[in-house]
Amino acid sequence: NFDEEQRAHFLALARRTATPVACHYVVFRADVEVCVRRCERRAGHETLLPRDARSVVRRMGSMLRVPEAAPPLPPTLGSDDRIRYHTVSDERSFAHVVEYYSSVG
């Protein structure tokens, strides 16, 4: 979900639930060239061929609008403790996010 409009779709789904839903943002910060190389090496992707990886990843990267912080929850979703915002920029922060989500069940 590379921009606010795409993220709004999922927040709208959460608003329509009868019970409060936790909203989580996990932002992976990686150099565009790292993403390009990984995408080019990916085998069997259902929609993206390795030869198109560079242009697609760069285009998506240019459209990315990362929220500085998680937006406030709509009132129908409950208190602000239902929102989590993680930024993954290296192996240590990745391990932290994996540990967190492994423990939540």
Backbone torsions as a table, in degrees:
resi	resn	phi	psi	omega
1	ASN	NA	92.7	-167.2
2	PHE	-85.1	-7.3	177.9
3	ASP	-147.4	173.7	-175.8
4	GLU	-60.6	-37.2	-179.5
5	GLU	-62.3	-44.4	178.7
6	GLN	-66.4	-41.3	179.3
7	ARG	-65.9	-32.7	-179.7
8	ALA	-60.7	-32.7	178.3
9	HIS	-58.1	-45.3	-177.6
10	PHE	-73.6	-34.1	174.6
11	LEU	-64.8	-36.8	177.9
12	ALA	-63.8	-40.2	176.2
13	LEU	-60.9	-42.3	179.7
14	ALA	-64.1	-35.7	-179.9
15	ARG	-65.4	-28.5	-175.7
16	ARG	-83.1	-3.4	-178.5
17	THR	-80.1	152.8	-179.3
18	ALA	-74.4	-28.7	179.6
19	THR	-113.8	153.7	179.5
20	PRO	-58.4	140.4	-179.3
21	VAL	-120.2	132.2	176.7
22	ALA	-73.6	140.0	178.0
23	CYS	-113.8	127.8	-177.2
24	HIS	-123.5	136.4	173.2
25	TYR	-114.3	126.1	172.0
26	VAL	-122.9	115.0	-177.9
27	VAL	-106.5	122.6	177.7
28	PHE	-97.5	114.6	179.4
29	ARG	-97.6	109.8	178.3
30	ALA	-140.7	149.5	176.7
31	ASP	-60.9	139.3	-178.2
32	VAL	-57.0	-39.8	-179.2
33	GLU	-65.6	-33.5	175.1
34	VAL	-63.6	-44.5	178.5
35	CYS	-62.4	-41.2	178.5
36	VAL	-60.4	-50.3	-178.9
37	ARG	-59.5	-43.6	180.0
38	ARG	-64.3	-40.4	-179.4
39	CYS	-68.4	-39.2	178.8
40	GLU	-64.2	-31.1	-178.7
41	ARG	-86.2	-11.2	-177.1
42	ARG	-69.3	126.2	-178.8
43	ALA	-99.5	137.8	172.6
44	GLY	74.3	22.7	177.0
45	HIS	-64.1	135.2	-173.1
46	GLU	-70.9	-21.0	-177.4
47	THR	-127.2	-10.1	-174.2
48	LEU	-127.9	120.7	177.4
49	LEU	-84.5	146.6	179.7
50	PRO	-53.4	-36.0	-178.5
51	ARG	-67.0	-20.2	179.8
52	ASP	-97.1	-5.4	-172.1
53	ALA	-56.6	-48.9	-175.3
54	ARG	-58.0	-49.4	-176.8
55	SER	-69.4	-38.4	-179.2
56	VAL	-68.7	-46.4	-179.0
57	VAL	-64.5	-42.3	178.1
58	ARG	-64.2	-41.2	178.6
59	ARG	-63.7	-46.5	178.7
60	MET	-63.4	-39.6	178.2
61	GLY	-62.1	-36.5	179.9
62	SER	-72.5	-22.9	179.6
63	MET	-90.2	-12.5	-176.8
64	LEU	-62.5	127.8	175.3
65	ARG	-125.9	95.8	-177.1
66	VAL	-81.0	129.7	176.8
67	PRO	-68.4	138.7	178.0
68	GLU	-65.3	-34.7	175.5
69	ALA	-150.5	162.3	-179.7
70	ALA	-64.2	137.4	179.1
71	PRO	-68.3	159.4	178.9
72	PRO	-64.8	148.7	178.5
73	LEU	-74.2	145.5	171.9
74	PRO	-63.1	148.7	-177.0
75	PRO	-54.5	-31.9	-177.6
76	THR	-72.1	-10.3	-178.3
77	LEU	-92.1	-7.2	177.7
78	GLY	102.7	-161.2	-173.7
79	SER	-77.4	164.3	-176.7
80	ASP	-66.8	-9.6	177.8
81	ASP	-74.5	-1.4	178.3
82	ARG	-90.3	3.7	-179.2
83	ILE	-116.0	137.5	177.0
84	ARG	-129.7	143.2	-178.6
85	TYR	-132.7	119.0	-179.3
86	HIS	-121.3	140.5	171.4
87	THR	-117.2	125.1	179.8
88	VAL	-106.6	114.0	-178.0
89	SER	-126.2	-8.3	179.3
90	ASP	-158.3	179.1	-176.5
91	GLU	-62.9	-35.9	-179.0
92	ARG	-65.7	-46.0	179.4
93	SER	-68.5	-32.3	175.8
94	PHE	-64.1	-45.4	178.9
95	ALA	-60.1	-39.2	178.9
96	HIS	-61.8	-45.0	-179.7
97	VAL	-65.7	-43.5	178.5
98	VAL	-61.3	-43.8	178.2
99	GLU	-60.9	-44.6	180.0
100	TYR	-59.7	-51.8	-176.5
101	TYR	-72.1	-24.7	175.6
102	SER	-70.2	-29.6	-177.1
103	SER	-85.9	-17.3	-175.9
104	VAL	-79.2	-26.6	176.8
105	GLY	81.9	NA	NA
